[in-house]
C-alpha cells in the first residue's frame, strides 16, 4: 500500500514540477525498506535523482514519524538509518 502511494506521488509530482523544481522524499535505508527501490520508482515516473543525503531529524522542527497502518496509525517507530532523496525532471 505505501509503496503504491509513493509511486503515485512521483507520477503526479512530475506533472507539477518545473525543470528546476525538486521532489524531496525521506525513506528508511535499511532492511526490507531497501527493496522498495525509491530511485527506481522515481525513475519509472520520469524523475531523476539529483542528490541524496543522510536524514537528520533535528533539521525538521516538530517532525513526528507515524506508522500509518491500521493497527498502529499514530505510533512512532524507530527511524534507524534514513536518507533524503532529491529528484527532479531530467535537464536536457
C-alpha positions, 0 to 999 in steps of 0.5 A: 500500500505505501509503496503504491502511494509513493509511486503515485506521488512521483507520477503526479509530482512530475506533472507539477514540477518545473525543470528546476523544481525538486521532489524531496522524499525521506525513506528508511535505508535499511532492511526490507525498506531497501527493496522498495527501490525509491530511485527506481520508482522515481525513475519509472515516473520520469524523475531523476535523482539529483542528490541524496543525503543522510536524514537528520531529524533535528533539521525538521522542527516538530517532525513526528514519524507515524506508522500509518497502518491500521493497527498502529496509525499514530505510533512512532517507530524507530527511524534507524538509518534514513536518507533524503532523496532529491529528484527532479525532471531530467535537464536536457 
